[in-house]
């Protein structure tokens, strides 16, 4: 029979073991160490800034550092392949751009984002802005279309690399307006803006953040934003659809995990990301960048991506066939 002192010692030992077991379980709760988020574009770009805002907020929620890793190149395929090849433990995620899911599947036969990744959530959308060189002498999108119709050789427009969504937005504009526009690709916004400001290039298709400084200084003329409706922070700026009915084009960002990650981690990140994106301070920061939070559930994210692929696929394939 155990004495009172032996019972006390046994009870204390069980209490310690229980506490240790609880501590071990808590240490295994995701995330228990820093998380890497791979971004397929260089530092200081708009997607990079958006990713870092989100990473900072998640770091605060998780009390673990969320590190943004820039892997530019190859139109996003380098970052996508690096993320897809990572251990599916939730500690390496992809901050995918719209072109990652819309363009790459059509230009890289072996890349299927639906096989390579598990969707966590859409993060935000960023409608494209169409602006003109002040030397072009146009004040509205209708003016620019009328001018282009007078030029059989068409108007040149600056946009990102061939196959990017800004490029495809320009091509869609030309097709819907019945005009000829000639794409001039640029590796970044700064060199493109220099040529537009100088008058060498007439038009530019870019995100709001990329053109905000030039618009504010009056060195380029904003014509229209390709959003579904006028933006609250830019209410004076008309939409493209006010000139061309139904026209809409936005870049967007989605957070993904490598295929094979557990559903528990996916739903945990989705819940915490939703909480982060609901923060009013974050939403204000996003809006100053012309970006609008749009969290979705994992199944909703799949449906959104597939709808975007279906919408852009014919144009992407036509561009792929063009010389």
PAZAPA-4460 file (N, C-alpha, C; in steps of 0.05 Angstrom, whole numbers, plus 32768, in hexadecimal, padded with zeros to 4 digits):
% residues 323
    n_x    n_y    n_z   ca_x   ca_y   ca_z    c_x    c_y    c_z   seq   type   mol
   8011   7FE8   8000   8000   8000   8000   8012   8019   8000     1      X     A
   800B   802C   7FF0   801A   8045   7FEE   8015   8057   8006     2      X     A
   802B   8062   8010   8028   8076   8025   801E   8090   8019     3      X     A
   8016   80A2   802C   800D   80BC   8022   8023   80CB   8013     4      X     A
   803B   80C9   801C   8051   80D7   800F   8056   80CB   7FF3     5      X     A
   8053   80B0   7FF1   8057   80A3   7FD6   8041   80AB   7FC3     6      X     A
   8028   80AD   7FCE   8012   80B6   7FBD   8016   80D2   7FB3     7      X     A
   8020   80E3   7FC5   8025   80FF   7FBE   803A   8100   7FA8     8      X     A
   8050   80F0   7FAB   8065   80F0   7F97   805B   80E6   7F7C     9      X     A
   804A   80D1   7F7D   803F   80C6   7F64   802D   80DA   7F56    10      X     A
   801C   80E8   7F66   800B   80FC   7F5B   801A   8113   7F4E    11      X     A
   8030   811B   7F5C   8041   8130   7F51   804E   8128   7F37    12      X     A
   8058   810E   7F36   8064   8104   7F1D   8050   8104   7F06    13      X     A
   8038   80FB   7F0C   8024   80FB   7EF6   801D   8117   7EED    14      X     A
   801D   812A   7F00   8017   8146   7EF8   802D   8151   7EE6    15      X     A
   8046   814A   7EED   805D   8154   7EDD   805C   8147   7EC1    16      X     A
   8057   812D   7EC0   8056   811F   7EA6   803F   812B   7E95    17      X     A
   8029   8131   7EA2   8012   813C   7E93   801A   8158   7E88    18      X     A
   8027   8168   7E98   8030   8182   7E8F   8043   8180   7E78    19      X     A
   8056   816D   7E7A   806A   816A   7E65   805C   8161   7E4B    20      X     A
   8049   814F   7E4E   803A   8146   7E37   802B   815C   7E2A    21      X     A
   801F   816E   7E3A   8011   8185   7E2F   8023   8198   7E21    22      X     A
   803B   819C   7E2D   804F   81AE   7E20   8058   81A4   7E05    23      X     A
   805D   8189   7E04   8066   817D   7DEB   8051   8180   7DD6    24      X     A
   8037   817C   7DDE   8022   817F   7DCA   8020   819B   7DC0    25      X     A
   8023   81AF   7DD2   8021   81CB   7DC9   8038   81D2   7DB7    26      X     A
   8050   81C6   7DBC   8067   81CC   7DAA   8063   81C2   7D8E    27      X     A
   8052   81AD   7D8C   804E   81A1   7D72   8037   81AF   7D62    28      X     A
   802A   81C1   7D70   8014   81D0   7D62   8020   81E3   7D4D    29      X     A
   8015   81E2   7D36   8020   81F2   7D20   8019   8210   7D24    30      X     A
   802D   8222   7D1E   8049   821C   7D17   805A   821C   7D30    31      X     A
   806D   8209   7D31   807F   8207   7D48   809A   8213   7D41    32      X     A
   809E   821C   7D28   80B7   8228   7D20   80B1   823C   7D0A    33      X     A
   80C5   824C   7D00   80BF   825F   7CEB   80B4   8253   7CD2    34      X     A
   80A4   8262   7CC4   8096   825A   7CAB   80A1   826B   7C94    35      X     A
   80A8   825E   7C7E   80B2   826C   7C66   809B   8270   7C52    36      X     A
   8099   8288   7C47   8086   828D   7C32   8096   8296   7C19    37      X     A
   8094   8286   7C04   80A3   828B   7BEB   8092   829E   7BD9    38      X     A
   809F   82B3   7BD0   8092   82C7   7BBF   80A0   82C6   7BA4    39      X     A
   8091   82C3   7B8D   809E   82C0   7B73   80A6   82DA   7B65    40      X     A
   80AD   82EE   7B75   80B5   8308   7B69   80C8   8315   7B7C    41      X     A
   80D6   8329   7B72   80EB   8336   7B82   80E2   8347   7B99    42      X     A
   80F4   834D   7BAB   80EF   835D   7BC3   80E6   8379   7BBA    43      X     A
   80D5   8386   7BCA   80CB   83A1   7BC7   80B6   83A3   7BB1    44      X     A
   80B0   838D   7BA3   809A   838D   7B90   807F   838D   7BA0    45      X     A
   8069   8394   7B92   8050   8395   7BA0   8048   837A   7BAC    46      X     A
   804B   8363   7B9E   8044   8349   7BAB   8056   8344   7BC3    47      X     A
   806F   834C   7BC1   8081   8348   7BD8   8078   8359   7BF0    48      X     A
   8070   8372   7BEB   8066   8383   7C01   804D   8377   7C0E    49      X     A
   803A   836D   7BFD   8022   8361   7C07   8029   8348   7C18    50      X     A
   803B   8337   7C0D   8043   831F   7C1B   804F   8325   7C36    51      X     A
   805F   833A   7C38   806C   8341   7C51   8059   834D   7C65    52      X     A
   8045   835B   7C5C   8030   8365   7C6F   8022   834D   7C7B    53      X     A
   801A   833A   7C6B   800C   8322   7C75   801F   8312   7C87    54      X     A
   8038   830E   7C7F   804B   82FF   7C8E   804F   830B   7CAA    55      X     A
   8051   8326   7CAB   8055   8333   7CC4   803D   832E   7CD7    56      X     A
   8025   832F   7CCC   800D   832B   7CDD   800B   830E   7CE6    57      X     A
   8012   82FB   7CD5   8011   82DF   7CDD   8027   82D9   7CF2    58      X     A
   803E   82E6   7CEF   8053   82E3   7D03   8049   82EB   7D1F    59      X     A
   8039   8300   7D20   802E   8309   7D3A   801A   82F6   7D45    60      X     A
   8009   82EA   7D33   7FF5   82D7   7D3C   8002   82BD   7D45    61      X     A
   8015   82B3   7D36   8021   8299   7D3C   8038   829B   7D50    62      X     A
   8043   82B3   7D54   805A   82B6   7D65   8072   82A5   7D5B    63      X     A
   8072   82A3   7D41   8088   8296   7D32   808E   82A8   7D1A    64      X     A
   80A7   82AB   7D13   80AD   82BC   7CFD   80A4   82B0   7CE2    65      X     A
   8098   82C0   7CD2   8090   82B8   7CB7   80A3   82C7   7CA4    66      X     A
   80B4   82B7   7C96   80C9   82C3   7C85   80C0   82C3   7C68    67      X     A
   80C3   82DA   7C5C   80BD   82DD   7C3F   80D7   82D7   7C2F    68      X     A
   80D5   82C4   7C1E   80EC   82BC   7C0D   80E6   82C3   7BF0    69      X     A
   80F6   82D4   7BE4   80F1   82DC   7BC8   80FF   82C9   7BB5    70      X     A
   80F0   82BE   7BA2   80FC   82AC   7B8E   80F1   82B4   7B73    71      X     A
   80FB   82CB   7B69   80F1   82D5   7B4F   80FD   82C4   7B38    72      X     A
   80F1   82C8   7B20   80FC   82BB   7B08   80E9   82A7   7AFC    73      X     A
   80EB   82A5   7AE1   80DC   8290   7AD3   80BE   8295   7AD2    74      X     A
   80B6   82AE   7AD6   8099   82B4   7AD6   808B   82A7   7AEE    75      X     A
   809A   82A0   7B03   808E   8295   7B1B   8093   8277   7B1E    76      X     A
   809D   8269   7B09   80A0   824C   7B0A   80B6   8244   7B1E    77      X     A
   80CA   8255   7B22   80E0   824E   7B34   80D6   824C   7B51    78      X     A
   80C6   8260   7B59   80BB   8261   7B74   80A7   824A   7B77    79      X     A
   8096   8246   7B63   8081   8232   7B65   808D   8216   7B68    80      X     A
   80A2   8210   7B59   80AF   81F6   7B5B   80BD   81F2   7B75    81      X     A
   80CA   8208   7B7F   80D7   8206   7B99   80C4   8201   7BAF    82      X     A
   80AD   820E   7BAF   8099   820A   7BC4   808C   81EF   7BC2    83      X     A
   8086   81E6   7BA9   807A   81CC   7BA5   808C   81B5   7BAE    84      X     A
   80A6   81B9   7BAC   80B9   81A4   7BB4   80BF   81A3   7BD1    85      X     A
   80B4   81B6   7BE0   80BA   81B8   7BFD   80AB   81A2   7C0C    86      X     A
   80B5   819D   7C24   80A7   818A   7C36   808B   8194   7C3C    87      X     A
   8076   8183   7C38   805B   818C   7C3C   8053   818C   7C5A    88      X     A
   8062   819C   7C69   805D   819E   7C86   8052   81B9   7C8F    89      X     A
   804C   81CA   7C7B   8041   81E4   7C82   8056   81F9   7C88    90      X     A
   806F   81F2   7C87   8084   8206   7C8E   8090   8213   7C76    91      X     A
   8087   820C   7C5E   808E   821B   7C46   8074   821E   7C36    92      X     A
   806C   8237   7C31   8054   823E   7C23   805B   824E   7C0A    93      X     A
   8048   8250   7BF8   804C   8260   7BDF   8038   8277   7BE0    94      X     A
   8043   828F   7BDC   8032   82A7   7BD8   8030   82AA   7BB9    95      X     A
   801D   829C   7BAE   801B   829A   7B91   800D   82B2   7B84    96      X     A
   8018   82BB   7B6D   800C   82D0   7B5E   7FF7   82C4   7B4A    97      X     A
   7FE5   82D4   7B41   7FD1   82CB   7B2E   7FDE   82BD   7B16    98      X     A
   7FF4   82C8   7B0C   8001   82BC   7AF4   800C   82A0   7AFA    99      X     A
   8012   829A   7B13   801B   8280   7B1B   8007   826B   7B14   100      X     A
   7FEE   8272   7B17   7FD8   825E   7B14   7FCA   8261   7AF9   101      X     A
   7FCB   8278   7AEC   7FBD   827D   7AD3   7FCF   8278   7ABB   102      X     A
   7FE8   8281   7ABD   7FFA   8280   7AA6   800C   8267   7AA6   103      X     A
   8018   8261   7ABC   802C   824B   7ABD   8021   8230   7AB5   104      X     A
   8008   8229   7ABC   7FFD   820F   7AB3   7FFB   820D   7A95   105      X     A
   7FF9   8224   7A87   7FF7   8223   7A6A   8012   8225   7A5C   106      X     A
   8026   822F   7A6A   8041   8232   7A5E   8055   821D   7A67   107      X     A
   804E   820F   7A7D   805F   81F9   7A87   804E   81E0   7A8A   108      X     A
   8051   81CE   7A76   8040   81B6   7A74   8040   81A5   7A8E   109      X     A
   8056   81A4   7A9C   8058   8192   7AB3   8050   81A0   7ACD   110      X     A
   8048   81B9   7ACC   8040   81C7   7AE4   8022   81C8   7AE7   111      X     A
   8017   81BB   7AFB   7FFB   81BC   7B01   7FF7   81C5   7B1E   112      X     A
   7FEF   81DE   7B22   7FEE   81E9   7B3D   7FDA   81DA   7B4F   113      X     A
   7FC6   81CD   7B42   7FB2   81BF   7B52   7FBD   81A5   7B5D   114      X     A
   7FD2   819A   7B50   7FDF   8182   7B5A   7FF6   818A   7B6D   115      X     A
   8003   81A0   7B67   801B   81A8   7B76   8015   81B5   7B91   116      X     A
   7FFD   81C1   7B93   7FF7   81D0   7BAB   7FDB   81CA   7BB7   117      X     A
   7FD9   81D0   7BD0   7FC0   81D0   7BDE   7FB9   81ED   7BE4   118      X     A
   7FA2   81F7   7BDB   7F9B   8213   7BE0   7F95   8219   7BFD   119      X     A
   7F9F   822F   7C07   7F98   8238   7C22   7F82   824E   7C21   120      X     A
   7F89   8263   7C12   7F75   8279   7C0F   7F7F   828C   7BFA   121      X     A
   7F6C   8299   7BED   7F72   82B2   7BDE   7F79   82C7   7BF3   122      X     A
   7F8C   82D8   7BED   7F95   82ED   7BFF   7F88   8308   7BF8   123      X     A
   7F8D   8310   7BDF   7F82   832A   7BD6   7F81   832C   7BB8   124      X     A
   7F73   8340   7BAF   7F71   8346   7B92   7F7C   8362   7B8E   125      X     A
   7F86   8367   7B76   7F92   8380   7B6F   7F8B   8388   7B52   126      X     A
   7F76   8398   7B4E   7F6D   839E   7B33   7F83   83AE   7B24   127      X     A
   7F84   83A9   7B0A   7F98   83B7   7AFA   7F8F   83D3   7AF2   128      X     A
   7FA2   83E5   7AEF   7F9C   8401   7AE7   7FA8   8405   7ACB   129      X     A
   7F98   8412   7ABB   7FA1   841A   7AA0   7FA6   8438   7AA1   130      X     A
   7FBF   8440   7A9A   7FC7   845C   7A9B   7FD5   8463   7A81   131      X     A
   7FD7   847D   7A7D   7FE2   8487   7A63   7FF8   849C   7A69   132      X     A
   800A   849E   7A56   801E   84B3   7A56   800F   84CE   7A53   133      X     A
   8017   84E2   7A63   800A   84FC   7A60   800E   8507   7A44   134      X     A
   8024   8500   7A37   8029   850A   7A1C   8016   84FE   7A07   135      X     A
   8008   84E8   7A0F   7FF6   84DC   79FC   7FDD   84ED   79F8   136      X     A
   7FD8   84FF   7A0B   7FC2   8512   7A08   7FA6   8507   7A0B   137      X     A
   7FA3   84F1   7A1A   7F88   84E6   7A1F   7F81   84E9   7A3C   138      X     A
   7F67   84EB   7A41   7F5E   84EF   7A5D   7F4D   84D7   7A67   139      X     A
   7F42   84C7   7A54   7F31   84B1   7A5B   7F39   8498   7A4B   140      X     A
   7F2F   8482   7A54   7F34   8469   7A45   7F27   846A   7A2A   141      X     A
   7F10   8477   7A28   7F02   847A   7A0E   7F14   848A   79FB   142      X     A
   7F21   849F   7A06   7F33   84AF   79F5   7F4A   849D   79EA   143      X     A
   7F55   848C   79FC   7F6C   847B   79F3   7F63   8467   79DE   144      X     A
   7F4B   845C   79E1   7F41   8449   79CD   7F3C   8457   79B3   145      X     A
   7F31   846F   79B4   7F2C   847E   799B   7F47   8485   798D   146      X     A
   7F5B   848C   799C   7F75   8492   7991   7F82   8479   7984   147      X     A
   7F7F   8462   7992   7F8A   8449   7987   7F7D   8441   796D   148      X     A
   7F63   8447   796B   7F55   8440   7952   7F5F   8450   793A   149      X     A
   7F6B   8467   793F   7F76   8478   792A   7F92   846F   7922   150      X     A
   7F9D   845C   7931   7FB9   8454   792C   7FB9   8436   7924   151      X     A
   7FBB   8431   790A   7FBC   8415   7900   7FD3   8405   790D   152      X     A
   7FE9   8412   7913   7FFF   8404   791F   7FFB   83FF   793D   153      X     A
   7FE6   840B   7948   7FDF   8407   7964   7FEF   8418   7977   154      X     A
   7FE8   8415   7990   7FF6   8423   79A6   8006   8410   79B6   155      X     A
   801F   8417   79BC   802F   8405   79CE   8026   8409   79EB   156      X     A
   8026   83F3   79FA   8020   83F5   7A16   8035   83E5   7A26   157      X     A
   803C   83F0   7A3D   804F   83E3   7A4E   8041   83D0   7A62   158      X     A
   804C   83B9   7A66   8041   83A6   7A7A   8057   8393   7A82   159      X     A
   8053   8383   7A95   8066   836F   7A9E   806B   835A   7A89   160      X     A
   807B   8346   7A90   8084   8331   7A7D   806D   8325   7A6D   161      X     A
   8074   831A   7A56   8061   830D   7A44   8053   82F6   7A54   162      X     A
   8038   82F6   7A53   8029   82E2   7A60   8020   82EA   7A7C   163      X     A
   802A   8301   7A86   8021   830B   7AA0   8004   8315   7A9E   164      X     A
   7FF6   8317   7AB4   7FDB   8321   7AB3   7FD9   833E   7AAA   165      X     A
   7FEC   8350   7AB1   7FEB   836B   7AA5   7FED   836A   7A86   166      X     A
   7FFE   8358   7A7C   8000   8355   7A5F   7FE6   834B   7A53   167      X     A
   7FDA   8337   7A60   7FC1   832C   7A55   7FAA   8340   7A58   168      X     A
   7FAB   8351   7A6D   7F97   8365   7A70   7F98   8379   7A59   169      X     A
   7FB0   8380   7A50   7FB3   8392   7A39   7FA8   8385   7A20   170      X     A
   7FAE   836B   7A1C   7FA4   835D   7A05   7F86   835A   7A05   171      X     A
   7F7B   8355   7A1D   7F5E   8353   7A1F   7F51   836E   7A19   172      X     A
   7F5D   8384   7A22   7F53   839F   7A1C   7F53   83A4   79FE   173      X     A
   7F68   839C   79F1   7F6A   83A0   79D4   7F54   8391   79C5   174      X     A
   7F50   8377   79CE   7F3C   8367   79C1   7F20   8371   79C6   175      X     A
   7F1A   8379   79DF   7EFF   8382   79E5   7EF9   839E   79D9   176      X     A
   7F0E   83AF   79D6   7F0A   83CA   79CC   7F0C   83CB   79AD   177      X     A
   7F15   83B5   79A1   7F19   83B5   7984   7F2F   83C7   797B   178      X     A
   7F45   83C7   798A   7F5C   83D8   7983   7F75   83C7   7982   179      X     A
   7F8B   83D2   7978   7FA5   83C4   7978   7FB7   83D1   798D   180      X     A
   7FC1   83C0   79A0   7FD4   83C9   79B4   7FEC   83B7   79B2   181      X     A
   8003   83C2   79B4   801C   83B3   79B2   802A   83B1   79CD   182      X     A
   802D   8399   79D7   8038   8394   79F1   8057   8399   79F1   183      X     A
   8060   83AA   7A04   807D   83AE   7A08   8083   83A4   7A24   184      X     A
   8090   838C   7A26   8095   8381   7A41   80AB   838F   7A50   185      X     A
   80A8   8390   7A6A   80BC   839D   7A7B   80C1   838A   7A94   186      X     A
   80DA   838A   7A9D   80E1   8379   7AB5   80D7   8384   7ACF   187      X     A
   80CE   839D   7ACF   80C5   83AA   7AE7   80B5   83C3   7AE1   188      X     A
   80A8   83CE   7AF6   8098   83E6   7AF2   80A8   83FF   7AEC   189      X     A
   80BF   8401   7AFA   80CF   841A   7AF8   80D8   8420   7ADB   190      X     A
   80E4   840D   7ACD   80EC   8413   7AB1   80D4   8418   7A9F   191      X     A
   80BE   840A   7AA4   80A6   840E   7A94   809B   842A   7A98   192      X     A
   809A   8433   7AB1   8091   844E   7AB7   80A2   8463   7AAB   193      X     A
   80BC   845F   7AAB   80CF   8472   7A9F   80C8   8477   7A82   194      X     A
   80C2   8461   7A73   80BC   8464   7A57   80A0   8470   7A52   195      X     A
   808E   846B   7A64   8073   8477   7A62   8074   8495   7A68   196      X     A
   8082   849C   7A7D   8085   84B8   7A85   8092   84C8   7A6F   197      X     A
   80A6   84BC   7A62   80B4   84CA   7A4D   80A4   84CC   7A33   198      X     A
   808E   84BC   7A32   807D   84BD   7A1A   8085   84A8   7A05   199      X     A
   8099   8498   7A0B   80A2   8484   79F7   808D   846E   79F4   200      X     A
   807F   8468   7A0A   8069   8454   7A0A   8050   8463   7A13   201      X     A
   803A   845D   7A04   8021   846C   7A09   8011   8463   7A21   202      X     A
   800F   8449   7A26   7FFE   843E   7A3B   800E   842B   7A4D   203      X     A
   8003   8427   7A64   800F   8413   7A77   7FF8   8405   7A86   204      X     A
   7FFC   83EB   7A8A   7FE9   83DB   7A9A   7FF9   83D1   7AB2   205      X     A
   7FF1   83D9   7ACA   8000   83D2   7AE2   7FEC   83D2   7AFA   206      X     A
   7FF6   83C9   7B11   7FE5   83CA   7B29   7FE5   83E7   7B33   207      X     A
   7FD2   83EC   7B44   7FCF   8407   7B51   7FE9   840F   7B60   208      X     A
   7FF4   83FE   7B70   800C   8406   7B7F   8023   840E   7B6D   209      X     A
   8026   83FF   7B57   803D   8404   7B45   803B   8420   7B38   210      X     A
   8023   842A   7B35   801F   8444   7B27   8017   845B   7B3A   211      X     A
   8013   8455   7B53   8008   8469   7B65   8019   8482   7B67   212      X     A
   8034   847F   7B68   8046   8496   7B6A   8044   84A7   7B51   213      X     A
   8045   849A   7B3A   8044   84A9   7B21   8029   84B7   7B1D   214      X     A
   8013   84AA   7B26   7FF9   84B6   7B24   7FF7   84CE   7B36   215      X     A
   8001   84CB   7B4F   8000   84E1   7B62   8010   84F9   7B59   216      X     A
   8026   84F4   7B4B   8037   850A   7B42   802E   8516   7B27   217      X     A
   801A   8509   7B1B   800F   8513   7B02   8020   850C   7AE9   218      X     A
   8033   84FA   7AEC   8045   84F3   7AD6   8038   84DF   7AC3   219      X     A
   8023   84D1   7ACD   8013   84C0   7ABB   7FF6   84C6   7AC0   220      X     A
   7FE5   84C0   7AAD   7FC9   84C5   7AAF   7FB9   84AB   7AB3   221      X     A
   7FAD   84A7   7ACB   7F9D   848F   7ACF   7F84   8490   7ABE   222      X     A
   7F7D   847B   7AB0   7F66   847B   7A9E   7F4F   846B   7AAA   223      X     A
   7F55   8452   7AB4   7F40   8441   7ABE   7F4C   842A   7ACE   224      X     A
   7F3D   8420   7AE1   7F45   8409   7AF0   7F33   83F1   7AE9   225      X     A
   7F40   83DA   7AE6   7F31   83C2   7ADC   7F24   83B3   7AF3   226      X     A
   7F17   83C1   7B05   7F09   83B5   7B1B   7EEB   83B2   7B15   227      X     A
   7EDD   83A2   7B24   7EC1   839E   7B20   7EB1   83B8   7B25   228      X     A
   7EBB   83C8   7B38   7EAE   83E1   7B3F   7EC3   83F5   7B47   229      X     A
   7EBC   840F   7B49   7ECF   8423   7B51   7EDA   841D   7B6C   230      X     A
   7EF4   8422   7B70   7F01   841C   7B89   7EFB   8432   7B9E   231      X     A
   7EF6   842B   7BB7   7EEF   843F   7BCB   7F04   8455   7BCF   232      X     A
   7F1E   844D   7BCD   7F33   8461   7BD1   7F3A   8470   7BB8   233      X     A
   7F2E   8468   7BA1   7F33   8476   7B88   7F19   847A   7B79   234      X     A
   7F05   8485   7B87   7EEA   8486   7B7D   7EE7   8497   7B63   235      X     A
   7EFA   84A9   7B5F   7EF9   84BA   7B47   7F03   84AC   7B2E   236      X     A
   7F0F   8495   7B32   7F1B   8486   7B1C   7F06   8473   7B10   237      X     A
   7EFF   8476   7AF6   7EEA   8465   7AEB   7EF5   8448   7AE7   238      X     A
   7EE3   8435   7AE4   7EEA   841A   7ADE   7EEB   8416   7ABF   239      X     A
   7EFA   8402   7AB7   7EFB   83FC   7A9A   7EDF   83F4   7A91   240      X     A
   7ED0   83E6   7AA2   7EB5   83DD   7A9A   7EA1   83F3   7A95   241      X     A
   7EA8   840C   7A9D   7E97   8423   7A97   7E9A   842A   7A79   242      X     A
   7EB0   8421   7A6D   7EB4   8425   7A50   7EB0   840B   7A41   243      X     A
   7EB9   83F5   7A4C   7EB7   83DB   7A3F   7EA8   83C9   7A52   244      X     A
   7E8F   83C4   7A4D   7E7D   83B5   7A60   7E89   839A   7A68   245      X     A
   7E89   8395   7A82   7E91   837B   7A8D   7EAE   8376   7A8E   246      X     A
   7EBE   838B   7A88   7EDC   8387   7A88   7EE6   8387   7AA5   247      X     A
   7EF5   8373   7AAD   7F00   8371   7AC8   7F1A   8361   7AC7   248      X     A
   7F2F   836B   7AD4   7F48   835C   7AD5   7F57   8364   7AEE   249      X     A
   7F5E   8351   7AFE   7F6D   8356   7B16   7F84   8342   7B1A   250      X     A
   7F99   834B   7B26   7FAD   8338   7B30   7FA4   832F   7B4B   251      X     A
   7FAD   8318   7B54   7FA5   830E   7B6E   7FBB   82FC   7B7A   252      X     A
   7FB9   82F8   7B94   7FCD   82E9   7BA2   7FBF   82D3   7BB2   253      X     A
   7FCB   82BB   7BB2   7FC0   82A5   7BC1   7FD6   8297   7BD2   254      X     A
   7FCF   828F   7BE9   7FE2   8281   7BFB   7FDD   8263   7BF7   255      X     A
   7FF2   8254   7BF1   7FF0   8238   7BEB   8004   8228   7BFB   256      X     A
   7FFF   820E   7BFF   8011   81FC   7C0D   8018   81E5   7BFA   257      X     A
   802F   81D9   7BFC   8036   81C2   7BEB   8021   81AB   7BEE   258      X     A
   801C   819D   7BD9   8009   8186   7BDA   8013   8172   7BEF   259      X     A
   8000   8168   7BFE   8006   8154   7C13   8005   815F   7C2F   260      X     A
   8003   817A   7C31   8001   8186   7C4C   7FE7   817E   7C59   261      X     A
   7FE7   817C   7C73   7FCF   8173   7C81   7FB8   8187   7C80   262      X     A
   7FA0   817D   7C80   7F89   8190   7C7F   7F87   81A0   7C98   263      X     A
   7F91   8196   7CAE   7F91   81A5   7CC7   7FA2   81BE   7CC5   264      X     A
   7FB9   81BC   7CB8   7FCA   81D4   7CB5   7FBD   81E7   7CA1   265      X     A
   7FB2   81DD   7C8C   7FA5   81EE   7C78   7F8F   81FF   7C85   266      X     A
   7F7E   81F2   7C95   7F68   8200   7CA1   7F72   8213   7CB8   267      X     A
   7F87   820B   7CC5   7F92   821D   7CDA   7F9D   8237   7CCD   268      X     A
   7FAC   8234   7CB7   7FB7   824C   7CAA   7FA0   825C   7C9E   269      X     A
   7F8C   824F   7C92   7F76   825D   7C87   7F67   826E   7C9C   270      X     A
   7F63   8262   7CB3   7F55   8271   7CC9   7F65   8289   7CD2   271      X     A
   7F7F   8284   7CD6   7F90   829A   7CE0   7F93   82B0   7CCB   272      X     A
   7F95   82A8   7CB1   7F97   82BB   7C9C   7F7E   82CC   7C9A   273      X     A
   7F67   82C0   7C9D   7F4E   82CE   7C9C   7F4D   82E3   7CB2   274      X     A
   7F56   82DC   7CCA   7F57   82EF   7CE0   7F69   8306   7CDA   275      X     A
   7F80   8300   7CCE   7F93   8315   7CC7   7F87   8328   7CB2   276      X     A
   7F7B   831C   7C9D   7F70   832C   7C88   7F57   833D   7C90   277      X     A
   7F4B   8335   7CA7   7F35   8345   7CB1   7F3D   835D   7CC1   278      X     A
   7F57   8360   7CC7   7F61   8376   7CD7   7F5D   8390   7CC7   279      X     A
   7F50   83A4   7CD3   7F4B   83BD   7CC5   7F65   83CC   7CBE   280      X     A
   7F79   83CA   7CCE   7F92   83D7   7CC8   7F9F   83CB   7CAF   281      X     A
   7F9F   83B0   7CAE   7FAA   83A3   7C96   7F9A   83AA   7C7D   282      X     A
   7F80   83AB   7C7F   7F6F   83B2   7C68   7F75   83CE   7C5E   283      X     A
   7F7A   83E1   7C71   7F81   83FC   7C69   7F9C   83FC   7C5B   284      X     A
   7FAF   83ED   7C64   7FC9   83EB   7C57   7FC6   83E0   7C3B   285      X     A
   7FB6   83CB   7C39   7FB1   83BF   7C1E   7FA4   83D3   7C0B   286      X     A
   7F90   83E2   7C15   7F82   83F5   7C04   7F94   840B   7BF9   287      X     A
   7FA7   8414   7C0A   7FBA   8428   7C00   7FCB   841D   7BEA   288      X     A
   7FCD   8403   7BE8   7FDC   83F6   7BD2   7FCA   83ED   7BBC   289      X     A
   7FB0   83F5   7BBD   7F9E   83ED   7BA8   7F98   83CF   7BA8   290      X     A
   7F9A   83C3   7BC0   7F97   83A7   7BC4   7F7F   83A2   7BD7   291      X     A
   7F70   838D   7BD3   7F58   8389   7BE2   7F57   836C   7BEC   292      X     A
   7F56   8369   7C07   7F56   834E   7C13   7F3D   833E   7C09   293      X     A
   7F42   8325   7C03   7F2C   8313   7BFB   7F31   82F7   7C04   294      X     A
   7F2F   82F2   7C1E   7F33   82D7   7C28   7F1E   82C4   7C1F   295      X     A
   7F25   82AB   7C19   7F13   8296   7C11   7F19   827D   7C20   296      X     A
   7F06   826A   7C21   7F0C   8250   7C2C   7F1D   8240   7C17   297      X     A
   7F2A   822B   7C1F   7F3A   821B   7C0C   7F29   8212   7BF4   298      X     A
   7F11   8207   7BF7   7F01   81FF   7BE0   7EFA   8217   7BCE   299      X     A
   7EF3   822E   7BDB   7EED   8246   7BCB   7F05   824F   7BBB   300      X     A
   7F1D   824C   7BC7   7F35   8254   7BB9   7F39   8243   7BA0   301      X     A
   7F34   8229   7BA2   7F37   8218   7B8B   7F24   8221   7B75   302      X     A
   7F0B   8226   7B7C   7EF7   822E   7B68   7EFE   8249   7B5C   303      X     A
   7F09   825C   7B6C   7F11   8276   7B61   7F27   8272   7B4D   304      X     A
   7F3C   8263   7B54   7F52   825F   7B42   7F4A   8252   7B28   305      X     A
   7F39   823E   7B2A   7F2F   8230   7B12   7F1F   8243   7B00   306      X     A
   7F0F   8255   7B0C   7F00   8268   7AFC   7F12   827C   7AEE   307      X     A
   7F28   8284   7AFC   7F3B   8296   7AEF   7F4A   8288   7AD9   308      X     A
   7F51   826F   7ADD   7F5E   8260   7AC7   7F4C   825E   7AAF   309      X     A
   7F33   8258   7AB4   7F20   8255   7A9D   7F1D   8270   7A8F   310      X     A
   7F1C   8285   7A9E   7F18   82A0   7A92   7F2F   82A9   7A80   311      X     A
   7F47   82A3   7A89   7F5F   82AD   7A7B   7F6B   8299   7A68   312      X     A
   7F63   827F   7A6A   7F71   826A   7A5A   7F70   826F   7A3C   313      X     A
   7F5A   8277   7A30   7F5A   827B   7A13   7F6E   8291   7A0A   314      X     A
   7F6F   82A6   7A1A   7F82   82BC   7A13   7F9F   82B3   7A17   315      X     A
   7FA4   82A5   7A2D   7FBF   829B   7A32   7FC9   8289   7A1C   316      X     A
   7FB7   8277   7A13   7FBE   8264   79FD   7FC3   8273   79E3   317      X     A
   7FB3   8287   79DD   7FB6   8297   79C5   7FD1   82A5   79C5   318      X     A
   7FD8   82B0   79DD   7FF2   82BE   79DF   8009   82AA   79DD   319      X     A
   8006   8292   79E7   801B   827E   79E5   8020   8276   79C8   320      X     A
   800B   8276   79B7   800F   826F   799B   801B   8285   798B   321      X     A
   8017   829E   7994   8020   82B5   7985   803F   82B5   7983   322      X     A
   804A   82BF   796D   8067   82C0   796A   8074   82D4   797E   323      X     A
***
